[in-house]
Each structure stands twice: as C-alpha cells, then as structure tokens.
C-alpha cells in the first residue's frame, strides 16, 4: 500500500514499539485493549 520495503516496515514497527515502551506487536495490542476496557469517569464528574 505504501510502496516501502519489508525491511522499512519492520524498522518503522520497531520504532513504534520502542516509543510506546513495549516489546512487540502483542504487547502493543494489549496496551490498546487495556486502555479501551479501562473504566472511565464521566465527563462531568468532579475532580479531586
């Protein structure tokens, strides 16, 4: 789709993992899933 080599794609993925502080694809996916499933406070809730 982006017309880049496989090596470039892997290097870019490694950079994303490094910046996110994760070891790989599975850990990055878990990080997003945890964020989506985490309970959130209502927008109008008073902050301490």
TORPA-4810 file (N, C-alpha, C, O; in nm, 3 decimals):
<nodes>
NODE_1_0.081_-0.119_0.000_0.000_0.000_0.000_0.087_0.126_0.000_0.056_0.222_-0.071_X
NODE_2_0.194_0.126_0.080_0.278_0.245_0.087_0.401_0.237_-0.002_0.479_0.332_-0.010_X
NODE_3_0.419_0.125_-0.070_0.533_0.106_-0.159_0.666_0.118_-0.085_0.760_0.178_-0.136_X
NODE_4_0.675_0.059_0.034_0.801_0.054_0.107_0.844_-0.091_0.117_0.763_-0.183_0.103_X
NODE_5_0.972_-0.112_0.143_1.023_-0.248_0.154_0.979_-0.309_0.287_0.940_-0.239_0.380_X
NODE_6_0.986_-0.441_0.292_0.952_-0.511_0.416_1.045_-0.467_0.529_1.002_-0.451_0.643_X
NODE_7_1.171_-0.448_0.496_1.268_-0.405_0.597_1.229_-0.269_0.655_1.238_-0.248_0.776_X
NODE_8_1.188_-0.177_0.571_1.146_-0.045_0.617_1.025_-0.057_0.710_1.021_0.007_0.815_X
NODE_9_0.930_-0.139_0.672_0.811_-0.159_0.756_0.846_-0.216_0.892_0.792_-0.173_0.994_X
NODE_10_0.937_-0.313_0.893_0.979_-0.372_1.021_1.052_-0.270_1.108_1.031_-0.265_1.229_X
NODE_11_1.135_-0.190_1.048_1.208_-0.087_1.122_1.112_0.017_1.179_1.127_0.060_1.293_X
NODE_12_1.014_0.056_1.101_0.915_0.151_1.149_0.834_0.091_1.264_0.805_0.160_1.362_X
NODE_13_0.799_-0.036_1.253_0.727_-0.102_1.362_0.812_-0.106_1.488_0.762_-0.080_1.597_X
NODE_14_0.941_-0.139_1.474_1.030_-0.141_1.591_1.036_-0.004_1.657_1.039_0.005_1.780_X
NODE_15_1.038_0.101_1.578_1.041_0.237_1.634_0.912_0.267_1.711_0.916_0.331_1.817_X
NODE_16_0.800_0.222_1.659_0.672_0.243_1.729_0.674_0.168_1.861_0.634_0.223_1.964_X
NODE_17_0.719_0.043_1.860_0.725_-0.037_1.983_0.817_0.030_2.085_0.783_0.038_2.203_X
NODE_18_0.932_0.078_2.040_1.028_0.143_2.131_0.966_0.268_2.193_0.977_0.288_2.314_X
NODE_19_0.903_0.351_2.112_0.843_0.475_2.162_0.729_0.447_2.257_0.706_0.524_2.351_X
NODE_20_0.656_0.337_2.235_0.544_0.301_2.323_0.593_0.229_2.447_0.517_0.210_2.542_X
NODE_21_0.720_0.188_2.449_0.775_0.118_2.564_0.727_-0.026_2.574_0.710_-0.078_2.685_X
NODE_22_0.705_-0.089_2.460_0.658_-0.228_2.458_0.757_-0.313_2.378_0.841_-0.261_2.305_X
NODE_23_0.744_-0.447_2.395_0.839_-0.538_2.333_0.799_-0.583_2.192_0.883_-0.632_2.117_X
NODE_24_0.672_-0.568_2.156_0.632_-0.615_2.024_0.485_-0.593_1.997_0.415_-0.523_2.071_X
NODE_25_0.439_-0.655_1.889_0.301_-0.638_1.842_0.197_-0.680_1.946_0.100_-0.608_1.969_X
NODE_26_0.217_-0.795_2.008_0.120_-0.845_2.105_0.110_-0.751_2.226_0.000_-0.722_2.273_X
NODE_27_0.223_-0.704_2.274_0.223_-0.614_2.389_0.159_-0.479_2.353_0.088_-0.421_2.435_X
NODE_28_0.184_-0.431_2.233_0.123_-0.305_2.188_-0.029_-0.322_2.178_-0.104_-0.233_2.218_X
NODE_29_-0.073_-0.435_2.123_-0.216_-0.462_2.113_-0.280_-0.468_2.251_-0.387_-0.411_2.272_X
NODE_30_-0.215_-0.535_2.345_-0.267_-0.545_2.482_-0.278_-0.407_2.545_-0.373_-0.380_2.618_X
NODE_31_-0.181_-0.321_2.517_-0.181_-0.186_2.573_-0.306_-0.109_2.525_-0.371_-0.041_2.604_X
NODE_32_-0.338_-0.120_2.396_-0.457_-0.053_2.343_-0.585_-0.115_2.399_-0.679_-0.043_2.434_X
NODE_33_-0.589_-0.246_2.406_-0.709_-0.313_2.458_-0.733_-0.276_2.603_-0.847_-0.249_2.642_X
NODE_34_-0.627_-0.274_2.684_-0.642_-0.234_2.825_-0.696_-0.092_2.835_-0.781_-0.064_2.919_X
NODE_35_-0.647_-0.004_2.749_-0.694_0.135_2.751_-0.841_0.143_2.712_-0.916_0.222_2.770_X
NODE_36_-0.883_0.063_2.615_-1.023_0.064_2.573_-1.116_0.006_2.679_-1.231_0.049_2.691_X
NODE_37_-1.068_-0.093_2.755_-1.151_-0.160_2.853_-1.147_-0.096_2.991_-1.229_-0.131_3.077_X
NODE_38_-1.056_-0.004_3.014_-1.041_0.059_3.145_-1.166_0.143_3.175_-1.216_0.214_3.088_X
NODE_39_-1.216_0.133_3.299_-1.332_0.216_3.334_-1.293_0.364_3.332_-1.182_0.402_3.370_X
NODE_40_-1.384_0.443_3.288_-1.358_0.587_3.279_-1.459_0.662_3.364_-1.572_0.619_3.384_X
NODE_41_-1.412_0.777_3.415_-1.503_0.863_3.491_-1.589_0.941_3.393_-1.544_0.976_3.284_X
NODE_42_-1.712_0.967_3.432_-1.798_1.050_3.345_-1.732_1.187_3.324_-1.660_1.236_3.410_X
NODE_43_-1.759_1.247_3.209_-1.701_1.377_3.176_-1.733_1.486_3.278_-1.651_1.573_3.305_X
NODE_44_-1.854_1.481_3.334_-1.895_1.586_3.427_-1.868_1.552_3.573_-1.916_1.622_3.661_X
NODE_45_-1.791_1.446_3.600_-1.760_1.409_3.738_-1.663_1.510_3.798_-1.571_1.556_3.731_X
NODE_46_-1.683_1.545_3.925_-1.591_1.640_3.989_-1.453_1.576_4.008_-1.443_1.457_4.040_X
NODE_47_-1.351_1.652_3.988_-1.214_1.604_4.004_-1.164_1.639_4.143_-1.189_1.750_4.191_X
NODE_48_-1.093_1.548_4.209_-1.045_1.576_4.346_-0.942_1.684_4.350_-0.893_1.718_4.458_X
</nodes>
